[in-house]
Amino acid sequence: MGNTRMTATIVIPCYNEANRLPVPAFQEFMRNSPDIRFLFVNDGSRDATLEVLRKLCAGSTTHTVLDLPANGGKAEAVRAGMLAAIQQHQATIVGFWDADLATPLSAIHDLLAIMEKRAELQFIFGARVKLLGRDIRRRPMRHYLGRIFATAASLVLRLPIYDTQCGAKLFRVTPELGQILADRFRATWVFDVELIARYLRLPTVRRETVESLIYEFPLYAWEDVAGSKLRPKDFLRAILDLYRIYREG
């Protein structure tokens, strides 16, 4: 990257998170990481989420809140937030992170460090891989369903990706990223897969080089957080979304 300084904005999609948002963790990270910006997206919450977010960002010119008046789902909250980060924050790196901090905020530095060292990388994704020395805590049923889905997603994308659904992802800001985000996602829970599929379909992207442009980072820590909005029937919806992505080629 030479002497060009990277600026990163992380989008945090929030829906009815007033009682779940780990405010102290965000406050501590904000104090200790002034080079990283947060853009919190209130996705039409029906509780006091907007008030909590505004209080968290009060007095800051670095951290902001985007208020979406109607609930459009996580996919649209992420898309709107990333577009705002590109247009308003003039970020060179944008990403999104789950509000419950299943992935600790400290992992942002791990992913950014790799982006800074490897200028060719376009995307970097956190991956929940249970290895010795890693603290990855997933409920067994969600783990096994996740592995089934990840295998199916890998086949649909024709890409040996291990974990498409981890809510910790960073992207280098490029014209291609703008094209990917231009239209609403059709998928709901698996918009991550649709995002990758859109990238693979771009005429400027050569499939034989894709594996050198996307990087999966085995996270040091990840934990299933109580109160997750994911329900068993959402697994079936995810499979249907995956089928639609497959049909679109």
C-alpha positions in Angstrom: 0.0 0.0 0.0 3.1 2.3 0.1 2.5 5.4 2.2 -1.3 5.4 1.6 -3.1 5.2 5.0 -6.0 2.8 5.1 -9.2 4.1 6.7 -11.7 1.5 7.9 -15.4 1.8 8.7 -17.2 -1.1 10.3 -21.0 -1.4 9.8 -22.9 -2.8 12.8 -26.5 -3.8 11.8 -28.9 -3.5 14.7 -32.4 -4.6 15.1 -34.1 -4.5 18.6 -30.6 -4.6 20.3 -31.4 -2.1 23.1 -31.0 -4.8 25.8 -28.4 -6.9 24.0 -25.9 -4.5 22.6 -22.6 -4.8 24.5 -22.1 -1.1 24.9 -19.1 -1.2 27.3 -17.2 -3.4 24.9 -17.8 -0.9 22.1 -16.9 2.1 24.3 -13.6 0.5 25.3 -12.7 -0.4 21.7 -13.6 3.1 20.5 -11.3 4.6 23.1 -8.4 2.3 22.2 -8.8 2.2 18.4 -9.2 5.8 17.2 -8.3 4.7 13.6 -11.4 2.6 13.2 -14.8 4.1 12.6 -18.2 2.5 13.4 -21.4 3.1 11.5 -24.3 1.7 13.5 -27.4 1.0 11.4 -30.7 1.0 13.2 -32.8 -1.3 11.1 -36.3 0.0 12.0 -36.1 -1.3 15.6 -39.2 -1.2 17.7 -37.4 -0.9 21.0 -35.0 1.8 22.3 -32.1 0.7 20.0 -31.9 4.1 18.2 -31.6 6.0 21.5 -28.9 3.6 22.7 -26.9 4.0 19.5 -27.2 7.8 19.5 -26.0 7.9 23.1 -23.1 5.6 22.3 -22.0 7.9 19.4 -22.9 11.2 21.1 -20.2 13.9 20.7 -18.2 11.8 18.2 -17.4 12.8 14.7 -15.9 9.4 14.0 -18.8 7.1 14.9 -22.2 7.6 13.4 -25.7 6.2 13.3 -27.8 5.5 10.2 -31.5 5.3 11.0 -33.6 3.2 8.6 -37.2 4.0 9.5 -38.5 0.6 8.3 -37.1 -2.9 9.1 -35.6 -4.2 5.9 -33.6 -7.1 7.3 -29.9 -7.6 8.0 -29.0 -7.8 4.3 -30.4 -4.4 3.5 -29.0 -2.9 6.7 -25.6 -4.1 5.8 -25.8 -2.9 2.2 -27.1 0.6 3.2 -24.5 0.9 5.8 -21.6 -0.1 3.5 -22.8 2.3 0.8 -23.0 5.1 3.4 -19.5 4.2 4.7 -18.1 4.5 1.2 -19.9 7.7 0.3 -19.8 9.6 3.6 -16.8 8.3 5.4 -14.6 7.9 2.3 -13.3 4.7 3.7 -10.7 2.6 1.9 -11.8 -0.5 3.8 -15.4 -1.3 4.8 -16.9 -4.2 6.6 -19.6 -5.5 8.8 -19.7 -7.1 12.2 -22.5 -8.8 14.2 -23.8 -6.5 16.9 -23.7 -9.2 19.6 -19.9 -9.4 19.2 -19.9 -13.2 18.8 -16.7 -12.3 17.1 -14.7 -10.0 19.5 -13.9 -6.5 18.2 -10.2 -7.2 18.6 -10.4 -9.4 15.5 -10.9 -6.3 13.4 -7.2 -5.6 13.9 -6.2 -9.1 12.9 -8.1 -8.8 9.6 -6.9 -5.3 8.9 -3.3 -6.3 9.5 -3.6 -8.9 6.7 -5.3 -6.4 4.4 -2.4 -4.0 4.9 0.2 -6.6 4.2 -1.4 -8.0 1.1 -2.5 -5.3 -1.3 -4.0 -7.8 -3.7 -6.7 -9.0 -1.3 -10.2 -7.7 -2.0 -12.2 -9.5 0.7 -11.2 -11.0 4.1 -13.6 -13.1 6.0 -13.5 -14.4 9.6 -13.8 -18.2 9.7 -15.0 -20.2 12.7 -12.5 -23.1 12.7 -12.1 -25.1 15.9 -8.3 -25.5 16.2 -6.0 -26.1 19.1 -5.2 -22.7 20.6 -8.5 -21.2 19.3 -11.5 -20.6 21.5 -14.4 -21.3 19.1 -17.6 -22.2 21.0 -20.6 -23.3 18.8 -23.6 -25.3 19.8 -23.2 -28.8 18.3 -26.5 -28.6 16.2 -25.7 -25.2 14.8 -22.2 -26.4 14.0 -23.3 -29.4 12.1 -26.1 -27.6 10.2 -23.5 -24.9 9.5 -21.1 -27.4 8.0 -23.8 -28.8 5.8 -24.7 -25.4 4.5 -21.1 -24.3 4.1 -20.5 -27.4 1.9 -23.5 -26.6 -0.2 -22.5 -23.0 -0.6 -19.0 -24.0 -1.6 -20.5 -26.2 -4.3 -22.9 -23.5 -5.6 -20.1 -20.9 -5.7 -17.5 -23.5 -7.1 -15.1 -22.0 -4.6 -13.4 -23.9 -1.7 -14.7 -21.5 1.0 -15.0 -22.9 4.5 -17.3 -20.4 6.3 -19.6 -18.0 4.3 -21.8 -17.1 7.3 -19.5 -15.7 9.9 -20.6 -12.1 10.7 -17.1 -10.6 10.5 -16.0 -9.5 7.0 -13.9 -6.7 5.5 -13.8 -5.5 1.9 -11.4 -3.2 0.0 -13.3 -0.3 -1.5 -13.1 -0.6 -5.3 -15.5 0.1 -8.2 -16.3 -3.7 -8.2 -17.5 -3.4 -4.6 -19.8 -0.5 -5.6 -21.3 -2.7 -8.4 -21.9 -5.6 -6.0 -23.8 -3.2 -3.6 -25.7 -1.3 -6.2 -28.9 -3.4 -5.9 -30.8 -4.9 -3.0 -29.9 -8.5 -2.1 -32.6 -11.0 -3.0 -31.4 -13.4 -0.3 -32.2 -12.8 3.4 -30.1 -14.9 5.7 -27.5 -15.9 3.1 -26.8 -12.5 1.5 -23.1 -13.2 2.2 -23.2 -16.0 -0.4 -25.1 -13.8 -2.9 -22.5 -11.1 -2.4 -19.7 -13.5 -3.3 -21.7 -14.8 -6.2 -22.2 -11.3 -7.5 -18.5 -10.7 -7.4 -17.8 -13.9 -9.3 -20.2 -12.8 -12.1 -18.5 -9.5 -12.7 -17.0 -9.3 -16.2 -13.8 -7.9 -14.8 -13.2 -10.8 -12.4 -11.3 -13.8 -13.7 -12.4 -16.9 -11.8 -8.9 -18.5 -12.0 -7.5 -15.6 -9.8 -10.4 -15.4 -7.3 -8.7 -17.7 -4.7 -5.9 -15.2 -4.5 -8.3 -12.2 -3.9 -10.4 -13.7 -1.0 -8.8 -14.7 2.3 -10.4 -16.6 5.2 -8.9 -15.9 8.6 -9.3 -18.6 11.3 -10.6 -16.5 14.2 -8.9 -16.8 17.6 -12.3 -16.6 19.4 -16.0 -16.9 18.6 -19.0 -17.7 20.8 -22.7 -18.4 20.2 -24.4 -15.5 22.0 -27.7 -16.1 23.9 -30.7 -14.6 22.3 -29.7 -15.2 18.7 -32.5 -14.4 16.2 -31.6 -17.5 14.1 -34.4 -20.1 14.2 -34.4 -23.7 12.9 -36.8 -22.8 10.0 -34.3 -20.2 8.9 -32.0 -23.1 7.8 -34.6 -24.1 5.3 -35.0 -20.5 4.1 -31.2 -20.4 3.7 -31.3 -23.5 1.5 -34.0 -22.0 -0.7 -32.0 -18.8 -1.0 -29.0 -20.9 -2.0 -31.0 -22.7 -4.7 -32.0 -19.3 -6.1 -28.4 -18.1 -6.2 -27.5 -21.4 -8.0 -30.3 -20.9 -10.6 -29.0 -17.3 -11.3 -25.7 -18.8 -12.3 
